Protein backbone atom coordinates (compact mmCIF):
# COMPACT_ATOMS: atom_id res chain seq x y z
CA UNK A 1 0.00 0.00 0.00
CA UNK A 2 2.88 2.39 0.61
CA UNK A 3 3.46 2.59 -3.14
CA UNK A 4 0.31 4.66 -3.59
CA UNK A 5 1.65 7.62 -1.61
CA UNK A 6 3.31 10.53 -3.35
CA UNK A 7 4.18 14.13 -2.65
CA UNK A 8 1.13 16.35 -3.13
CA UNK A 9 1.30 20.10 -3.78
CA UNK A 10 -0.63 22.05 -1.19
CA UNK A 11 -0.78 25.49 -2.76
CA UNK A 12 -4.27 26.93 -3.11
CA UNK A 13 -6.37 24.83 -5.47
CA UNK A 14 -3.60 22.51 -6.63
CA UNK A 15 -4.48 19.61 -4.35
CA UNK A 16 -8.08 19.64 -5.57
CA UNK A 17 -6.83 19.55 -9.17
CA UNK A 18 -4.64 16.57 -8.38
CA UNK A 19 -7.10 14.54 -6.31
CA UNK A 20 -10.28 15.45 -8.18
CA UNK A 21 -9.41 16.45 -11.77
CA UNK A 22 -13.05 16.29 -12.86
CA UNK A 23 -14.04 18.60 -10.02
CA UNK A 24 -11.31 21.09 -10.92
CA UNK A 25 -12.53 21.14 -14.53
CA UNK A 26 -16.17 21.67 -13.54
CA UNK A 27 -15.17 24.41 -11.11
CA UNK A 28 -13.23 26.26 -13.82
CA UNK A 29 -16.08 25.92 -16.32
CA UNK A 30 -18.58 27.16 -13.72
CA UNK A 31 -16.59 30.36 -13.21
CA UNK A 32 -16.61 30.99 -16.96
CA UNK A 33 -20.33 30.23 -17.20
CA UNK A 34 -21.13 32.72 -14.43
CA UNK A 35 -19.14 35.44 -16.20
CA UNK A 36 -20.79 34.65 -19.53
CA UNK A 37 -24.25 34.74 -17.94
CA UNK A 38 -23.59 38.23 -16.59
CA UNK A 39 -22.32 39.41 -19.99
CA UNK A 40 -25.45 38.06 -21.65
CA UNK A 41 -27.59 39.89 -19.13
CA UNK A 42 -25.74 43.11 -19.87
CA UNK A 43 -26.37 42.52 -23.58
CA UNK A 44 -30.09 42.07 -22.89
CA UNK A 45 -30.17 38.33 -23.60
CA UNK A 46 -31.89 37.10 -20.45
CA UNK A 47 -32.97 33.80 -22.05
CA UNK A 48 -29.39 32.79 -22.83
CA UNK A 49 -28.29 33.90 -19.35
CA UNK A 50 -31.00 31.70 -17.87
CA UNK A 51 -29.68 28.75 -19.88
CA UNK A 52 -26.22 29.38 -18.39
CA UNK A 53 -27.73 29.48 -14.91
CA UNK A 54 -29.48 26.17 -15.60
CA UNK A 55 -26.15 24.61 -16.55
CA UNK A 56 -24.57 25.94 -13.36
CA UNK A 57 -27.38 24.40 -11.32
CA UNK A 58 -26.93 21.04 -13.06
CA UNK A 59 -23.17 21.11 -12.50
CA UNK A 60 -23.60 21.94 -8.82
CA UNK A 61 -26.17 19.18 -8.42
CA UNK A 62 -23.87 16.68 -10.13
CA UNK A 63 -21.08 17.39 -7.64
CA UNK A 64 -23.47 17.22 -4.69
CA UNK A 65 -24.28 13.66 -5.76
CA UNK A 66 -20.63 12.59 -5.54
CA UNK A 67 -19.65 10.55 -2.47
CA UNK A 68 -16.69 12.71 -1.43
CA UNK A 69 -16.98 15.79 0.75
CA UNK A 70 -14.72 18.12 -1.26
CA UNK A 71 -16.72 17.78 -4.52
CA UNK A 72 -19.92 18.11 -2.50
CA UNK A 73 -18.81 21.44 -1.00
CA UNK A 74 -17.69 22.72 -4.41
CA UNK A 75 -21.11 21.71 -5.73
CA UNK A 76 -22.73 23.92 -3.09
CA UNK A 77 -20.43 26.76 -4.12
CA UNK A 78 -21.32 26.39 -7.80
CA UNK A 79 -25.01 26.48 -6.88
CA UNK A 80 -24.40 29.75 -5.05
CA UNK A 81 -22.74 31.18 -8.16
CA UNK A 82 -26.00 30.47 -9.99
CA UNK A 83 -28.03 32.20 -7.25
CA UNK A 84 -25.78 35.28 -7.44
CA UNK A 85 -26.31 35.55 -11.21
CA UNK A 86 -30.07 35.40 -10.68
CA UNK A 87 -29.89 38.12 -8.03
CA UNK A 88 -27.86 40.27 -10.44
CA UNK A 89 -30.52 40.11 -13.15
CA UNK A 90 -32.47 43.23 -12.10
CA UNK A 91 -29.28 45.26 -11.90
CA UNK A 92 -27.50 44.03 -15.03
CA UNK A 93 -30.32 43.47 -17.51
CA UNK A 94 -31.13 46.71 -19.41
CA UNK A 95 -34.70 45.49 -19.85
CA UNK A 96 -36.68 43.65 -17.17
CA UNK A 97 -36.61 39.88 -17.84
CA UNK A 98 -39.85 37.93 -18.08
CA UNK A 99 -39.74 36.66 -14.51
CA UNK A 100 -42.70 34.32 -14.88
CA UNK A 101 -41.01 32.65 -17.83
CA UNK A 102 -37.74 32.56 -15.94
CA UNK A 103 -39.34 30.96 -12.89
CA UNK A 104 -41.20 28.31 -14.89
CA UNK A 105 -37.96 27.40 -16.66
CA UNK A 106 -35.89 27.15 -13.48
CA UNK A 107 -38.43 25.27 -11.36
CA UNK A 108 -37.73 22.14 -13.37
CA UNK A 109 -34.18 22.01 -12.00
CA UNK A 110 -34.04 24.46 -9.10
CA UNK A 111 -33.83 22.15 -6.09
CA UNK A 112 -32.66 22.52 -2.52
CA UNK A 113 -29.06 21.48 -1.85
CA UNK A 114 -28.69 17.88 -0.77
CA UNK A 115 -27.81 17.07 2.81
CA UNK A 116 -24.34 15.47 3.08
CA UNK A 117 -25.48 12.05 4.32
CA UNK A 118 -23.53 9.96 1.79
CA UNK A 119 -20.43 12.13 2.13
CA UNK A 120 -20.36 11.69 5.91
CA UNK A 121 -20.48 7.90 5.48
CA UNK A 122 -17.45 8.06 3.20
CA UNK A 123 -15.64 10.35 5.66
CA UNK A 124 -16.28 7.76 8.36
CA UNK A 125 -14.67 5.11 6.15
CA UNK A 126 -11.68 7.42 5.71
CA UNK A 127 -11.32 7.74 9.48
CA UNK A 128 -11.44 3.95 9.88
CA UNK A 129 -8.83 3.61 7.16
CA UNK A 130 -6.56 6.16 8.83
CA UNK A 131 -6.83 4.34 12.16
CA UNK A 132 -6.13 0.94 10.62
CA UNK A 133 -3.17 1.90 8.44
CA UNK A 134 -1.46 4.73 10.31
CA UNK A 135 -2.09 4.24 14.05
CA UNK A 136 0.78 2.34 15.70
CA UNK A 137 1.43 0.58 18.99
CA UNK A 138 5.00 1.72 19.59
CA UNK A 139 5.57 0.25 23.06
CA UNK A 140 3.81 -3.11 22.60
CA UNK A 141 1.18 -2.62 25.31
CA UNK A 142 -1.72 -3.25 22.92
CA UNK A 143 -2.68 0.42 22.73
CA UNK A 144 -2.31 2.70 19.71
CA UNK A 145 -0.27 5.70 20.78
CA UNK A 146 1.13 7.23 17.56
CA UNK A 147 -0.36 8.24 14.22
CA UNK A 148 2.39 7.81 11.62
CA UNK A 149 1.37 9.42 8.32
CA UNK A 150 3.49 9.17 5.16
CA UNK A 151 5.84 12.10 4.84
CA UNK A 152 4.63 15.09 2.78
CA UNK A 153 1.03 13.86 2.69
CA UNK A 154 -1.50 16.64 3.33
CA UNK A 155 1.34 19.12 3.68
CA UNK A 156 2.49 17.93 7.09
CA UNK A 157 5.83 19.01 8.51
CA UNK A 158 8.30 16.43 7.18
CA UNK A 159 10.35 16.69 10.38
CA UNK A 160 7.59 14.95 12.33
CA UNK A 161 7.86 11.20 12.82
CA UNK A 162 4.25 11.00 13.93
CA UNK A 163 1.45 12.57 15.93
CA UNK A 164 1.11 11.28 19.51
CA UNK A 165 -2.38 9.95 20.17
CA UNK A 166 -4.04 10.74 23.46
CA UNK A 167 -5.56 8.87 25.06
CA UNK A 168 -3.88 5.73 23.78
CA UNK A 169 -6.52 3.04 23.24
CA UNK A 170 -6.89 -0.31 21.53
CA UNK A 171 -8.00 -0.56 17.91
CA UNK A 172 -11.55 -1.59 18.83
CA UNK A 173 -11.90 1.36 21.19
CA UNK A 174 -10.58 3.70 18.50
CA UNK A 175 -13.08 2.50 15.91
CA UNK A 176 -15.83 2.88 18.51
CA UNK A 177 -14.73 6.48 19.05
CA UNK A 178 -15.05 7.06 15.31
CA UNK A 179 -18.43 5.33 15.08
CA UNK A 180 -19.83 7.26 18.05
CA UNK A 181 -18.61 10.58 16.64
CA UNK A 182 -20.18 10.06 13.20
CA UNK A 183 -23.40 8.65 14.67
CA UNK A 184 -23.79 11.85 16.68
CA UNK A 185 -22.85 14.03 13.71
CA UNK A 186 -25.46 12.38 11.47
CA UNK A 187 -28.11 12.57 14.19
CA UNK A 188 -27.91 16.34 14.08
CA UNK A 189 -29.07 16.39 10.45
CA UNK A 190 -32.36 14.69 11.27
CA UNK A 191 -33.78 17.88 12.81
CA UNK A 192 -33.71 21.61 12.12
CA UNK A 193 -30.75 23.98 11.99
CA UNK A 194 -30.66 24.58 15.73
CA UNK A 195 -30.47 20.82 16.36
CA UNK A 196 -27.68 20.34 13.81
CA UNK A 197 -25.80 23.38 15.13
CA UNK A 198 -26.09 22.22 18.75
CA UNK A 199 -24.72 18.77 17.90
CA UNK A 200 -21.84 20.18 15.84
CA UNK A 201 -20.85 22.67 18.56
CA UNK A 202 -20.85 19.94 21.19
CA UNK A 203 -18.64 17.74 19.01
CA UNK A 204 -16.29 20.67 18.41
CA UNK A 205 -15.89 21.14 22.15
CA UNK A 206 -15.19 17.43 22.62
CA UNK A 207 -12.52 17.56 19.93
CA UNK A 208 -10.91 20.62 21.56
CA UNK A 209 -10.74 18.81 24.90
CA UNK A 210 -8.93 15.89 23.29
CA UNK A 211 -7.24 17.24 20.14
CA UNK A 212 -4.79 14.34 19.88
CA UNK A 213 -7.45 11.66 19.65
CA UNK A 214 -8.30 10.25 16.23
CA UNK A 215 -11.64 12.09 16.38
CA UNK A 216 -9.92 15.31 17.43
CA UNK A 217 -7.69 15.06 14.36
CA UNK A 218 -10.25 14.20 11.68
CA UNK A 219 -13.49 15.56 13.11
CA UNK A 220 -13.52 19.33 13.69
CA UNK A 221 -13.58 20.39 10.03
CA UNK A 222 -16.70 18.29 9.43
CA UNK A 223 -18.77 20.25 11.94
CA UNK A 224 -18.46 23.40 9.80
CA UNK A 225 -20.42 21.66 7.05
CA UNK A 226 -23.59 22.45 9.02
CA UNK A 227 -23.20 26.22 8.60
CA UNK A 228 -22.08 25.87 4.97
CA UNK A 229 -25.09 23.75 4.04
CA UNK A 230 -27.68 25.93 5.76
CA UNK A 231 -26.25 29.14 4.31
CA UNK A 232 -26.43 27.60 0.86
CA UNK A 233 -30.03 26.52 1.50
CA UNK A 234 -30.94 30.03 2.70
CA UNK A 235 -29.50 31.57 -0.47
CA UNK A 236 -31.28 28.98 -2.61
CA UNK A 237 -34.68 29.65 -1.03
CA UNK A 238 -34.15 33.40 -0.74
CA UNK A 239 -33.25 33.76 -4.40
CA UNK A 240 -36.50 32.04 -5.38
CA UNK A 241 -38.41 34.51 -3.21
CA UNK A 242 -36.60 37.46 -4.80
CA UNK A 243 -37.53 36.31 -8.30
CA UNK A 244 -41.17 35.90 -7.28
CA UNK A 245 -41.22 39.40 -5.80
CA UNK A 246 -39.93 40.75 -9.10
CA UNK A 247 -42.56 38.75 -10.98
CA UNK A 248 -45.25 40.27 -8.76
CA UNK A 249 -43.94 43.78 -9.39
CA UNK A 250 -43.79 43.20 -13.16
CA UNK A 251 -47.46 42.18 -13.14
CA UNK A 252 -48.83 44.66 -10.60
CA UNK A 253 -46.40 47.58 -11.08
CA UNK A 254 -45.76 47.74 -7.35
CA UNK A 255 -44.08 45.74 -4.62
CA UNK A 256 -46.29 43.51 -2.46
CA UNK A 257 -47.21 44.80 0.98
CA UNK A 258 -46.56 41.40 2.56
CA UNK A 259 -44.44 38.41 1.63
CA UNK A 260 -47.46 36.13 1.45
CA UNK A 261 -49.04 38.47 -1.08
CA UNK A 262 -45.97 38.40 -3.29
CA UNK A 263 -45.38 34.64 -3.43
CA UNK A 264 -46.88 32.46 -6.13
CA UNK A 265 -49.73 30.27 -4.90
CA UNK A 266 -48.91 27.65 -7.56
CA UNK A 267 -45.75 26.49 -5.74
CA UNK A 268 -46.69 23.76 -3.27
CA UNK A 269 -43.51 23.85 -1.17
CA UNK A 270 -42.99 27.11 0.76
CA UNK A 271 -39.66 28.90 0.48
CA UNK A 272 -38.70 29.20 4.13
CA UNK A 273 -35.73 30.60 5.98
CA UNK A 274 -33.91 27.40 7.05
CA UNK A 275 -32.35 29.14 10.04
CA UNK A 276 -35.75 29.75 11.62
CA UNK A 277 -38.07 27.32 9.81
CA UNK A 278 -40.36 30.30 9.14
CA UNK A 279 -40.81 32.66 6.18
CA UNK A 280 -38.05 35.14 5.42
CA UNK A 281 -38.50 38.55 6.98
CA UNK A 282 -39.87 41.07 4.51
CA UNK A 283 -40.85 44.69 4.74
CA UNK A 284 -41.08 47.81 2.61
CA UNK A 285 -38.61 50.49 3.62
CA UNK A 286 -39.00 53.90 1.96
CA UNK A 287 -41.00 52.19 -0.75
CA UNK A 288 -38.29 49.62 -1.47
CA UNK A 289 -38.36 45.98 -0.35
CA UNK A 290 -36.03 44.47 2.22
CA UNK A 291 -35.83 40.68 2.47
CA UNK A 292 -33.50 38.80 4.78
CA UNK A 293 -32.80 35.67 6.76
CA UNK A 294 -32.29 35.86 10.51
CA UNK A 295 -28.99 34.06 9.94
CA UNK A 296 -27.12 31.57 12.06
CA UNK A 297 -27.38 33.67 15.23
CA UNK A 298 -31.14 33.06 15.27
CA UNK A 299 -31.85 36.71 16.11
CA UNK A 300 -33.70 39.27 14.03
CA UNK A 301 -31.12 42.07 13.87
CA UNK A 302 -33.33 44.19 11.64
CA UNK A 303 -31.61 43.30 8.39
CA UNK A 304 -28.31 44.96 9.26
CA UNK A 305 -25.66 43.65 6.90
CA UNK A 306 -22.83 43.31 9.41
CA UNK A 307 -24.70 42.15 12.52
CA UNK A 308 -25.01 38.47 11.64
CA UNK A 309 -28.08 38.49 9.42
CA UNK A 310 -27.81 36.78 6.08
CA UNK A 311 -29.40 39.44 3.89
CA UNK A 312 -30.77 38.05 0.66
CA UNK A 313 -31.85 41.26 -1.01
CA UNK A 314 -31.19 44.02 -1.86
CA UNK A 315 -27.57 43.20 -2.57
C-alpha positions as CSV (number, residue, x, y, z in Angstrom):
1,X,0.0,0.0,0.0
2,X,2.9,2.4,0.6
3,X,3.5,2.6,-3.1
4,X,0.3,4.7,-3.6
5,X,1.6,7.6,-1.6
6,X,3.3,10.5,-3.3
7,X,4.2,14.1,-2.7
8,X,1.1,16.4,-3.1
9,X,1.3,20.1,-3.8
10,X,-0.6,22.1,-1.2
11,X,-0.8,25.5,-2.8
12,X,-4.3,26.9,-3.1
13,X,-6.4,24.8,-5.5
14,X,-3.6,22.5,-6.6
15,X,-4.5,19.6,-4.3
16,X,-8.1,19.6,-5.6
17,X,-6.8,19.6,-9.2
18,X,-4.6,16.6,-8.4
19,X,-7.1,14.5,-6.3
20,X,-10.3,15.4,-8.2
21,X,-9.4,16.4,-11.8
22,X,-13.1,16.3,-12.9
23,X,-14.0,18.6,-10.0
24,X,-11.3,21.1,-10.9
25,X,-12.5,21.1,-14.5
26,X,-16.2,21.7,-13.5
27,X,-15.2,24.4,-11.1
28,X,-13.2,26.3,-13.8
29,X,-16.1,25.9,-16.3
30,X,-18.6,27.2,-13.7
31,X,-16.6,30.4,-13.2
32,X,-16.6,31.0,-17.0
33,X,-20.3,30.2,-17.2
34,X,-21.1,32.7,-14.4
35,X,-19.1,35.4,-16.2
36,X,-20.8,34.6,-19.5
37,X,-24.3,34.7,-17.9
38,X,-23.6,38.2,-16.6
39,X,-22.3,39.4,-20.0
40,X,-25.5,38.1,-21.6
41,X,-27.6,39.9,-19.1
42,X,-25.7,43.1,-19.9
43,X,-26.4,42.5,-23.6
44,X,-30.1,42.1,-22.9
45,X,-30.2,38.3,-23.6
46,X,-31.9,37.1,-20.4
47,X,-33.0,33.8,-22.0
48,X,-29.4,32.8,-22.8
49,X,-28.3,33.9,-19.4
50,X,-31.0,31.7,-17.9
51,X,-29.7,28.8,-19.9
52,X,-26.2,29.4,-18.4
53,X,-27.7,29.5,-14.9
54,X,-29.5,26.2,-15.6
55,X,-26.1,24.6,-16.6
56,X,-24.6,25.9,-13.4
57,X,-27.4,24.4,-11.3
58,X,-26.9,21.0,-13.1
59,X,-23.2,21.1,-12.5
60,X,-23.6,21.9,-8.8
61,X,-26.2,19.2,-8.4
62,X,-23.9,16.7,-10.1
63,X,-21.1,17.4,-7.6
64,X,-23.5,17.2,-4.7
65,X,-24.3,13.7,-5.8
66,X,-20.6,12.6,-5.5
67,X,-19.6,10.5,-2.5
68,X,-16.7,12.7,-1.4
69,X,-17.0,15.8,0.7
70,X,-14.7,18.1,-1.3
71,X,-16.7,17.8,-4.5
72,X,-19.9,18.1,-2.5
73,X,-18.8,21.4,-1.0
74,X,-17.7,22.7,-4.4
75,X,-21.1,21.7,-5.7
76,X,-22.7,23.9,-3.1
77,X,-20.4,26.8,-4.1
78,X,-21.3,26.4,-7.8
79,X,-25.0,26.5,-6.9
80,X,-24.4,29.7,-5.0
81,X,-22.7,31.2,-8.2
82,X,-26.0,30.5,-10.0
83,X,-28.0,32.2,-7.3
84,X,-25.8,35.3,-7.4
85,X,-26.3,35.6,-11.2
86,X,-30.1,35.4,-10.7
87,X,-29.9,38.1,-8.0
88,X,-27.9,40.3,-10.4
89,X,-30.5,40.1,-13.1
90,X,-32.5,43.2,-12.1
91,X,-29.3,45.3,-11.9
92,X,-27.5,44.0,-15.0
93,X,-30.3,43.5,-17.5
94,X,-31.1,46.7,-19.4
95,X,-34.7,45.5,-19.8
96,X,-36.7,43.6,-17.2
97,X,-36.6,39.9,-17.8
98,X,-39.8,37.9,-18.1
99,X,-39.7,36.7,-14.5
100,X,-42.7,34.3,-14.9
101,X,-41.0,32.7,-17.8
102,X,-37.7,32.6,-15.9
103,X,-39.3,31.0,-12.9
104,X,-41.2,28.3,-14.9
105,X,-38.0,27.4,-16.7
106,X,-35.9,27.2,-13.5
107,X,-38.4,25.3,-11.4
108,X,-37.7,22.1,-13.4
109,X,-34.2,22.0,-12.0
110,X,-34.0,24.5,-9.1
111,X,-33.8,22.2,-6.1
112,X,-32.7,22.5,-2.5
113,X,-29.1,21.5,-1.8
114,X,-28.7,17.9,-0.8
115,X,-27.8,17.1,2.8
116,X,-24.3,15.5,3.1
117,X,-25.5,12.1,4.3
118,X,-23.5,10.0,1.8
119,X,-20.4,12.1,2.1
120,X,-20.4,11.7,5.9
121,X,-20.5,7.9,5.5
122,X,-17.4,8.1,3.2
123,X,-15.6,10.4,5.7
124,X,-16.3,7.8,8.4
125,X,-14.7,5.1,6.2
126,X,-11.7,7.4,5.7
127,X,-11.3,7.7,9.5
128,X,-11.4,4.0,9.9
129,X,-8.8,3.6,7.2
130,X,-6.6,6.2,8.8
131,X,-6.8,4.3,12.2
132,X,-6.1,0.9,10.6
133,X,-3.2,1.9,8.4
134,X,-1.5,4.7,10.3
135,X,-2.1,4.2,14.0
136,X,0.8,2.3,15.7
137,X,1.4,0.6,19.0
138,X,5.0,1.7,19.6
139,X,5.6,0.3,23.1
140,X,3.8,-3.1,22.6
141,X,1.2,-2.6,25.3
142,X,-1.7,-3.2,22.9
143,X,-2.7,0.4,22.7
144,X,-2.3,2.7,19.7
145,X,-0.3,5.7,20.8
146,X,1.1,7.2,17.6
147,X,-0.4,8.2,14.2
148,X,2.4,7.8,11.6
149,X,1.4,9.4,8.3
150,X,3.5,9.2,5.2
151,X,5.8,12.1,4.8
152,X,4.6,15.1,2.8
153,X,1.0,13.9,2.7
154,X,-1.5,16.6,3.3
155,X,1.3,19.1,3.7
156,X,2.5,17.9,7.1
157,X,5.8,19.0,8.5
158,X,8.3,16.4,7.2
159,X,10.3,16.7,10.4
160,X,7.6,15.0,12.3
161,X,7.9,11.2,12.8
162,X,4.2,11.0,13.9
163,X,1.5,12.6,15.9
164,X,1.1,11.3,19.5
165,X,-2.4,9.9,20.2
166,X,-4.0,10.7,23.5
167,X,-5.6,8.9,25.1
168,X,-3.9,5.7,23.8
169,X,-6.5,3.0,23.2
170,X,-6.9,-0.3,21.5
171,X,-8.0,-0.6,17.9
172,X,-11.5,-1.6,18.8
173,X,-11.9,1.4,21.2
174,X,-10.6,3.7,18.5
175,X,-13.1,2.5,15.9
176,X,-15.8,2.9,18.5
177,X,-14.7,6.5,19.0
178,X,-15.0,7.1,15.3
179,X,-18.4,5.3,15.1
180,X,-19.8,7.3,18.0
181,X,-18.6,10.6,16.6
182,X,-20.2,10.1,13.2
183,X,-23.4,8.6,14.7
184,X,-23.8,11.8,16.7
185,X,-22.9,14.0,13.7
186,X,-25.5,12.4,11.5
187,X,-28.1,12.6,14.2
188,X,-27.9,16.3,14.1
189,X,-29.1,16.4,10.5
190,X,-32.4,14.7,11.3
191,X,-33.8,17.9,12.8
192,X,-33.7,21.6,12.1
193,X,-30.8,24.0,12.0
194,X,-30.7,24.6,15.7
195,X,-30.5,20.8,16.4
196,X,-27.7,20.3,13.8
197,X,-25.8,23.4,15.1
198,X,-26.1,22.2,18.7
199,X,-24.7,18.8,17.9
200,X,-21.8,20.2,15.8
201,X,-20.8,22.7,18.6
202,X,-20.9,19.9,21.2
203,X,-18.6,17.7,19.0
204,X,-16.3,20.7,18.4
205,X,-15.9,21.1,22.1
206,X,-15.2,17.4,22.6
207,X,-12.5,17.6,19.9
208,X,-10.9,20.6,21.6
209,X,-10.7,18.8,24.9
210,X,-8.9,15.9,23.3
211,X,-7.2,17.2,20.1
212,X,-4.8,14.3,19.9
213,X,-7.5,11.7,19.6
214,X,-8.3,10.2,16.2
215,X,-11.6,12.1,16.4
216,X,-9.9,15.3,17.4
217,X,-7.7,15.1,14.4
218,X,-10.3,14.2,11.7
219,X,-13.5,15.6,13.1
220,X,-13.5,19.3,13.7
221,X,-13.6,20.4,10.0
222,X,-16.7,18.3,9.4
223,X,-18.8,20.3,11.9
224,X,-18.5,23.4,9.8
225,X,-20.4,21.7,7.0
226,X,-23.6,22.5,9.0
227,X,-23.2,26.2,8.6
228,X,-22.1,25.9,5.0
229,X,-25.1,23.7,4.0
230,X,-27.7,25.9,5.8
231,X,-26.2,29.1,4.3
232,X,-26.4,27.6,0.9
233,X,-30.0,26.5,1.5
234,X,-30.9,30.0,2.7
235,X,-29.5,31.6,-0.5
236,X,-31.3,29.0,-2.6
237,X,-34.7,29.6,-1.0
238,X,-34.2,33.4,-0.7
239,X,-33.3,33.8,-4.4
240,X,-36.5,32.0,-5.4
241,X,-38.4,34.5,-3.2
242,X,-36.6,37.5,-4.8
243,X,-37.5,36.3,-8.3
244,X,-41.2,35.9,-7.3
245,X,-41.2,39.4,-5.8
246,X,-39.9,40.8,-9.1
247,X,-42.6,38.7,-11.0
248,X,-45.3,40.3,-8.8
249,X,-43.9,43.8,-9.4
250,X,-43.8,43.2,-13.2
251,X,-47.5,42.2,-13.1
252,X,-48.8,44.7,-10.6
253,X,-46.4,47.6,-11.1
254,X,-45.8,47.7,-7.3
255,X,-44.1,45.7,-4.6
256,X,-46.3,43.5,-2.5
257,X,-47.2,44.8,1.0
258,X,-46.6,41.4,2.6
259,X,-44.4,38.4,1.6
260,X,-47.5,36.1,1.4
261,X,-49.0,38.5,-1.1
262,X,-46.0,38.4,-3.3
263,X,-45.4,34.6,-3.4
264,X,-46.9,32.5,-6.1
265,X,-49.7,30.3,-4.9
266,X,-48.9,27.7,-7.6
267,X,-45.8,26.5,-5.7
268,X,-46.7,23.8,-3.3
269,X,-43.5,23.8,-1.2
270,X,-43.0,27.1,0.8
271,X,-39.7,28.9,0.5
272,X,-38.7,29.2,4.1
273,X,-35.7,30.6,6.0
274,X,-33.9,27.4,7.0
275,X,-32.3,29.1,10.0
276,X,-35.8,29.7,11.6
277,X,-38.1,27.3,9.8
278,X,-40.4,30.3,9.1
279,X,-40.8,32.7,6.2
280,X,-38.0,35.1,5.4
281,X,-38.5,38.5,7.0
282,X,-39.9,41.1,4.5
283,X,-40.8,44.7,4.7
284,X,-41.1,47.8,2.6
285,X,-38.6,50.5,3.6
286,X,-39.0,53.9,2.0
287,X,-41.0,52.2,-0.8
288,X,-38.3,49.6,-1.5
289,X,-38.4,46.0,-0.3
290,X,-36.0,44.5,2.2
291,X,-35.8,40.7,2.5
292,X,-33.5,38.8,4.8
293,X,-32.8,35.7,6.8
294,X,-32.3,35.9,10.5
295,X,-29.0,34.1,9.9
296,X,-27.1,31.6,12.1
297,X,-27.4,33.7,15.2
298,X,-31.1,33.1,15.3
299,X,-31.8,36.7,16.1
300,X,-33.7,39.3,14.0
301,X,-31.1,42.1,13.9
302,X,-33.3,44.2,11.6
303,X,-31.6,43.3,8.4
304,X,-28.3,45.0,9.3
305,X,-25.7,43.6,6.9
306,X,-22.8,43.3,9.4
307,X,-24.7,42.2,12.5
308,X,-25.0,38.5,11.6
309,X,-28.1,38.5,9.4
310,X,-27.8,36.8,6.1
311,X,-29.4,39.4,3.9
312,X,-30.8,38.1,0.7
313,X,-31.8,41.3,-1.0
314,X,-31.2,44.0,-1.9
315,X,-27.6,43.2,-2.6
